[in-house]
């Protein structure tokens, strides 16, 4: 590598309180309307959407080249709320390079990390501050907020991993978490 | 990938207070005697070593396969102290695959992240809780504690990166941080 092609180091500041990443971060904001077809109770979804189109979660991504050897990182803030009895969740994705891992570390709040393989194996991890979960290669992953405050976590993944959201839309995610008697309950399809 | 070869997800719990990583973590403990030849003031080093052989830092590494696609992670706890006027630091390393990045996020205390390229470019970042530093491909990296409590940070790097400590021993690290009038001062060789 020629010395003048080497990227310079930099830093960001991460807030555990609100998930903000001070520059340079790219904000991705997902509203209820961005998750069409993903919640279990379609009637509740349609009613909620007719009423309002709230932001379900926000992602603050630290920008580096999306290339082999680099590491992408972000904070994700999932707001508290439900569609019917199902907690707000992220779209979820496989990596395009499926043998790429990811690490999620909870900074604030209460949530779940849901994972599945192509063959339908499932795994869920309850997240609270200090819990750092390892998403091994080949597992898709979705997160949700089952608490009453923002659920915030910090993620790191390889720069060349890529996001495959389509597989999650095409094939229903086999794990769902509903509120039952005030408690989150994980259900396997 | 055959489904029965896919690794299962897991989690650890990270303490920001003392850096402990509850199982499964591998503890690496570095004493003063492990850093022979690295401090500026050799007389102060020899005097300190004759007196005692304290632990300068501890690393709690989350164990996953050291292979492409996986992500290694650890906490590092550097204890407060100096050799002469120079703050306790880590050995420092390049990656064996030099185009592999790393991310360090400060959990507690005050420190510095020092970086250099093979051609001698240097960069330093002052670390405090919430600061997340990006070590781009091709930069070696060393950290130090310039505060009065443990300096704790969380690191993530690609599974296939590898550690090259030898280059740092053979060629003096061009950045050093000394206490002057009670303040840390970064000096470039």
Interface residues (C-beta under 8 A of the other chain):
Chain A: X1 X3 X6 X7 X8 X9 X10 X11 X12 X13 X14 X15 X16 X21 X62 X64 X68 X69 X70 X71 X73 X97 X98 X99 X100 X101 X102 X103 X105 X113 X115 X117 X118 X119 X121 X123 X125 X130 X131 X132 X133 X134 X135 X136 X137 X138 X139 X154 X156 X157 X158 X159
Chain B: X1 X3 X6 X7 X8 X9 X10 X11 X12 X13 X14 X15 X16 X21 X62 X64 X68 X69 X70 X71 X73 X97 X98 X99 X100 X101 X102 X103 X105 X113 X115 X117 X118 X119 X121 X123 X125 X130 X131 X132 X133 X134 X135 X136 X137 X138 X139 X154 X156 X157 X158 X159
